[in-house]
Amino acid sequence: MKPQVSPWHVGVAAEAFAAGQFARLGWDVSLQYGANQPGYDLVIVRDDMRVTVSVKGSKDGSWGLTQTQLTHMKKVAGDQHMSPDYHAAIDLWLKKHKDVDLFCFIQFRDVKEHELPRMYIASTLEVGDHLRGVRNGRGDTILHEDHTYKSGYAAGVRDRVPANWQMTAERLKALVLD
């Protein structure tokens, strides 16, 4: 019998794996739980460096990031049928996450129970820049691990998480020292 895994379970597991990997890389980790949290999930500390991290888990190959901003823009405009402005939604998302230093993306799709999930880290600005460039530069609300569009504006375009976002000690060092 295969267990039912809810979005809540995915989120809890993602935070646990992220915390474990940061600790494994030699960082002290503080987790936040409960209501009224700021926009990040973890704080990692080493020497005199303090880094805030937002963790996003997924079991379907993608992470929805800016849909809320797109919906908000339509409500403010009073037009639910307006064409989506993905770049403006990304700008709003970046403003909302200005206090987040890093995003950690945890992917469980096609990962067996005895395997570690795939893990990626990127700065908030890198995530925004990547989202602006997908779908032939039109942008999107979703970060795809590896997706080829089958129809529409971007038919045939393949978007992937950049290979250098893979969570490694070298990648983390490059992000926090730059």
C-alpha positions in Angstrom: 0.0 0.0 0.0 1.5 3.3 -1.1 1.2 6.1 1.5 -0.7 9.2 0.8 1.7 12.2 0.8 0.0 15.5 1.2 1.5 18.9 0.4 2.0 19.4 4.2 4.0 16.2 4.3 6.1 17.3 1.3 6.8 20.7 3.0 7.8 19.1 6.3 10.0 16.6 4.6 11.6 19.2 2.4 12.5 21.4 5.4 14.0 18.4 7.2 16.1 17.3 4.3 17.3 20.9 3.7 18.2 21.4 7.4 20.0 18.1 7.4 22.0 18.9 4.2 23.0 22.4 5.5 24.2 20.8 8.8 26.0 18.1 6.8 27.8 21.0 5.0 29.0 22.4 8.4 26.4 25.1 9.0 24.4 25.6 12.3 20.7 25.5 11.4 17.7 27.1 13.1 14.2 26.1 12.0 11.1 28.1 12.5 7.8 26.5 13.4 4.4 27.9 14.2 2.2 30.8 13.0 3.4 34.3 11.9 6.7 33.3 10.5 8.7 35.7 8.4 9.2 34.8 4.7 11.9 32.2 5.4 12.0 28.8 6.9 15.6 28.3 8.1 18.5 30.4 9.3 21.9 29.0 8.7 24.9 30.4 10.5 28.7 29.8 10.2 31.3 32.0 11.7 30.0 35.6 11.3 27.6 34.7 8.4 23.9 34.5 8.9 21.8 33.4 5.9 18.0 33.2 5.6 16.6 30.3 3.6 13.2 29.7 2.1 12.6 26.0 1.4 10.3 24.8 -1.3 9.4 21.1 -1.6 7.8 19.3 -4.6 6.8 15.9 -5.6 5.7 16.8 -9.2 8.8 18.2 -10.8 8.0 21.9 -10.4 7.6 24.6 -7.8 4.8 27.2 -8.0 6.3 30.6 -7.0 4.6 33.7 -8.4 0.9 32.6 -9.0 -0.3 34.6 -6.0 1.2 37.8 -7.3 -0.4 37.2 -10.7 -3.8 36.7 -9.1 -3.3 39.8 -7.0 -2.5 41.9 -10.1 -5.7 40.7 -11.8 -7.8 41.6 -8.7 -6.2 45.0 -8.3 -6.9 45.7 -12.0 -10.4 44.4 -11.6 -10.0 42.3 -14.7 -9.8 38.5 -14.2 -9.4 38.1 -18.0 -6.4 40.3 -18.5 -3.3 38.8 -20.1 -0.8 37.7 -17.5 2.2 39.9 -17.0 4.7 37.3 -15.7 7.6 39.8 -15.4 5.5 42.1 -13.3 4.4 39.2 -11.1 8.1 38.2 -10.7 9.0 41.8 -9.7 6.2 41.6 -7.0 7.5 38.3 -5.8 11.0 39.6 -5.5 9.8 42.5 -3.4 7.9 40.1 -1.2 11.0 38.0 -0.6 13.5 40.8 -0.2 14.5 39.4 3.2 15.3 35.9 1.9 18.9 35.3 1.0 18.6 31.9 -0.5 15.9 29.5 -1.9 16.4 25.8 -1.4 14.4 23.6 -3.8 13.8 20.0 -2.8 12.5 17.6 -5.4 10.9 14.2 -4.5 9.6 13.2 -8.0 10.9 9.8 -9.0 12.9 9.5 -5.8 12.6 6.2 -4.1 12.1 6.1 -0.3 15.6 5.0 0.4 17.2 7.8 -1.8 17.9 11.4 -1.1 15.8 14.0 -2.9 17.4 16.3 -5.5 18.4 19.6 -3.9 19.1 23.0 -5.5 20.0 26.4 -4.0 19.8 29.8 -5.6 19.8 33.4 -4.6 16.4 35.2 -4.7 17.7 37.3 -7.6 18.8 34.2 -9.5 15.4 32.7 -9.2 13.8 35.9 -10.4 16.2 36.1 -13.4 15.6 32.5 -14.3 11.8 32.8 -14.1 12.0 35.9 -16.5 14.0 33.9 -19.0 11.9 30.8 -19.3 9.4 30.1 -22.1 11.6 32.0 -24.6 11.8 35.0 -22.3 8.1 35.4 -21.7 8.5 34.2 -18.1 6.4 32.0 -16.0 5.0 31.6 -12.4 6.4 28.1 -12.1 10.0 26.9 -11.7 10.3 23.6 -13.5 13.1 21.1 -12.8 13.0 19.8 -16.4 10.0 20.6 -18.6 9.4 20.8 -22.4 6.3 22.7 -23.5 4.1 20.8 -25.8 1.9 23.6 -27.1 1.3 27.3 -27.1 3.8 30.2 -27.2 6.8 28.1 -26.0 6.0 24.8 -27.9 9.2 22.7 -28.0 11.1 24.9 -25.5 12.8 23.0 -22.7 13.3 24.8 -19.4 15.4 23.3 -16.6 16.8 24.3 -13.3 20.3 25.4 -14.0 22.8 22.6 -13.4 25.0 24.9 -11.2 22.1 25.3 -8.7 22.7 21.7 -7.5 23.3 22.0 -3.7 26.9 21.4 -3.0 29.4 22.9 -0.5 31.0 24.8 -3.4 27.7 26.2 -4.6 26.8 27.3 -1.1 30.1 28.9 -0.5 29.9 30.8 -3.8 26.4 32.1 -2.9 27.2 33.3 0.6 30.6 34.8 -0.1 29.6 36.8 -3.2 
